C-alpha cells in the first residue's frame, strides 16, 4: 500500500452535504493479495487516496471471518471494505454523515463485490440504533472537534458485543494521547493497548470493562 497525503480541501468533510465541486478520482490498493478499487471525490476526507493513518489501521485489522463490524465515519470506504474482505462470512455496516461519502462507499462496496456490506447515512451511532458489533473501526473526524470524538468514544460500549473491541487511529496533533488516557481512565488501563505506530500515528485497541 502506498499512502497519499490528504489535501487541505479535505478538512471540511464532516458535513451532510459538502459544497466542494465534484472531482472524481480512481484509486486502488493491494490488500490480502487482492487489488481493491475505489472512487473518491472532493468534499471527503483523504480524497486524493489512502491517508497514512487509515493505512496503518488497515494493516492491523484482524477480524474473525464471521465478525459483525461497524466502520464509523467510513468516508469513501477504505476501512470498511478492507474489513469486509477480511471477514467474508461476517457483516459490515458503514456509516457516515456525509451523503457524498455514503454514495461513493456504496459504489465501492458494489465494485469490490462485497454483498455483505451495508452503508447508512447519519451521524455517529444514530444509523445503527441499538445494534451491537464485534468490532468498531474508525479514523475519527478530529476536525469536527473534541466533543464529537468523545461522543464517539462514549457510545462505543453500548454498541459492542461481549468481548468486542474498538480500533481507532490518530496522531499527536489530533490529541491521540488525550483520547488514550480518556479511554484508560474509563475502560481500564489494562483494556487499552497501542497496536501499531508509524508516521506519527498510533492505533489504539480498546475493550470496555467486563461487567460483574
Residue pairs with C-beta under 8 A, 6 or more apart in sequence:
1 29
1 30
1 31
1 50
1 55
1 58
1 59
2 29
2 50
3 49
3 50
3 51
3 52
3 54
3 55
3 199
4 46
4 48
4 49
4 50
4 51
5 48
5 51
5 52
6 45
6 46
6 47
6 48
6 51
7 47
7 48
9 20
9 42
9 43
9 47
10 44
10 45
10 46
10 47
10 48
11 143
12 18
12 20
12 43
12 143
13 43
13 44
13 45
13 75
13 98
13 101
13 141
13 143
14 73
14 97
14 98
14 141
14 143
14 144
14 148
15 43
15 97
15 98
16 97
16 98
16 99
17 98
17 99
17 100
18 42
18 43
18 44
18 98
18 100
19 43
20 42
20 43
21 42
22 41
22 42
22 43
23 41
23 42
23 47
24 39
24 40
24 41
25 39
25 40
25 41
25 47
25 48
25 49
26 37
26 38
26 39
26 40
27 37
27 38
27 39
27 40
27 49
27 50
28 35
28 36
28 37
28 38
29 35
29 36
29 50
29 78
30 36
31 58
31 82
31 85
32 85
32 86
34 85
36 81
36 82
36 85
36 112
37 108
37 111
37 112
38 76
38 77
38 78
38 81
38 104
38 108
38 111
39 76
39 104
39 107
39 108
39 111
40 46
40 47
40 48
40 49
40 76
40 104
41 47
41 76
41 100
41 104
43 98
43 100
44 75
44 76
44 98
44 100
44 101
44 104
45 51
45 75
45 101
45 139
45 141
46 54
46 75
46 76
46 78
47 76
50 58
50 78
51 139
52 198
52 199
52 200
52 201
53 139
53 169
53 170
53 171
53 199
53 201
54 78
54 79
54 139
54 169
56 169
56 196
56 197
56 198
56 199
56 201
56 203
57 79
57 137
57 139
57 167
57 168
57 169
57 196
57 203
58 78
58 79
58 82
59 196
60 167
60 195
60 196
60 203
61 79
61 82
61 83
61 86
61 137
61 167
62 86
63 69
63 83
63 86
63 87
63 90
63 134
63 135
64 87
64 90
64 134
65 86
65 87
65 88
65 89
65 90
66 87
66 89
66 90
67 87
67 90
67 133
67 134
67 135
68 90
68 91
68 92
68 93
68 132
68 133
68 134
68 135
68 161
69 80
69 83
69 84
69 87
69 90
69 91
69 92
69 93
69 133
69 134
69 135
69 136
69 137
70 92
70 93
70 94
70 95
70 128
70 131
70 133
70 135
70 136
70 137
70 159
71 77
71 79
71 80
71 83
71 92
71 93
71 94
71 95
71 137
71 138
72 95
72 124
72 125
72 136
72 137
72 138
72 140
72 152
73 95
73 96
73 97
73 138
73 139
73 140
73 141
73 152
74 80
74 94
74 95
74 96
74 101
74 102
74 105
74 119
75 96
75 98
75 101
75 105
75 139
76 101
76 104
76 105
76 108
77 94
77 104
77 105
77 108
77 109
77 119
79 137
79 138
79 139
80 92
80 93
80 94
80 105
80 109
80 117
80 119
80 137
81 92
81 105
81 108
81 109
81 112
81 114
81 117
83 92
83 135
83 137
84 90
84 92
84 109
84 112
84 114
84 116
84 117
85 112
85 114
88 116
89 116
90 116
90 134
91 116
91 117
91 118
92 114
92 116
92 117
92 118
93 117
93 118
93 119
93 120
93 127
93 128
93 131
93 133
94 102
94 105
94 109
94 117
94 118
94 119
94 120
95 119
95 120
95 121
95 122
95 124
95 125
95 127
95 128
96 102
96 105
96 119
96 121
97 121
97 122
97 123
97 124
99 121
102 119
102 120
102 121
105 119
106 119
109 117
109 119
120 127
120 128
121 127
124 148
124 151
124 152
124 155
125 155
125 158
125 159
128 159
130 158
131 159
132 158
132 159
132 160
132 161
132 164
133 159
133 160
133 161
133 164
134 160
134 161
134 163
134 164
134 165
135 164
135 165
135 166
135 167
136 156
136 159
136 160
136 164
136 165
136 166
136 167
137 166
137 167
137 168
138 152
138 166
138 167
138 168
138 169
139 168
139 169
139 170
140 148
140 149
140 152
140 168
140 170
140 174
141 148
141 149
142 149
142 170
142 174
142 175
146 175
149 175
149 179
150 182
153 166
153 179
153 182
153 183
156 166
156 206
156 208
157 187
157 208
160 166
160 207
160 208
162 210
163 207
164 207
165 205
165 206
165 207
166 204
166 205
166 206
166 207
167 195
167 203
167 204
167 205
168 179
168 203
168 204
168 206
169 176
169 201
169 202
169 203
169 204
170 176
170 179
170 201
170 202
170 204
171 199
171 200
171 201
171 202
172 200
176 201
176 202
176 204
179 204
180 192
180 194
180 202
180 204
183 191
183 192
183 204
183 206
184 191
184 192
187 206
187 207
187 208
187 209
188 209
191 206
191 207
191 208
191 209
192 204
192 205
192 206
193 204
193 205
193 206
194 202
194 203
194 204
194 205
195 203
195 204
195 205
196 202
196 203
197 203
